[in-house]
Amino acid sequence: MIGKLKGLIDSYGDDFVIVDVQGVGYVVFCSSRTLQNLPKPGEAVALAIETQVREDAIRLFGFRSDAERDWFRLLQTVQGVGAKVALAILSTLDSGALATAIGTQDKAAVARASGVGPKLAQRIVAELKDKAPAFGSVDAAVVRLAGDVGDKRAPSNVQDAVSALVNLGYGSPQAAAAIAASLKTLGEAAETTSLIRQGLKELAR
């Protein structure tokens, strides 16, 4: 099995790159996000590799980081998510954004990926919600607050502040994340108006 490739960029395709390793060209499939961040032909590159062996082919998938490869593997544990869909999701969301989307149950963010419908997005965020914090930079406090808001367990000042941001057009997960950050700054006893004001500042960053 191949776990890493270091070589020179030979050429690019629509969804792959050919990496020249001492005269041998390896076809490596990548997310569009990864392809956009790779160097020009002739320049050096190092990619974390996931090797998939099928009866009719051996395919290599390349990633700029081990974290991205871990997400690629994790996504495919969900029924209905194959390599193509996993790459589409990683083309739309980087590792941190994906962790936050799943941690805050933001199925709309996941559904932006090509080939991911509402039902599949719901299944992804539901099945991976307990694994998201371990796979990205998602703030556990944000995940907890999003759950509290969704289940109506959060204090009234928090519920009202999140509701106000949602009424202004922000998505519920984004609003919950902004208010979670505001609570860290202002404290849990902050008034609703103060939370809304600070939340808007967080969203504007």
Protein Blocks (a to p, Z undefined) as FASTA:
>chain_A
ZZbdcdddfbdcfkbccddeehiacdddddfklmmmpccehiacdddddddddfkbccdd
ddfbfklmmmmmmmmmpghiafklmmmmmmmpcfklmmmmmmnopaklmmmpghiafklm
mmmmmmmmmmmmmmmcbdfklmmmmmmmmnopacfklmmmmmmmmmnopafklmmmmmmm
mmmmnopkbcfklmmmmmmmmmmZZ
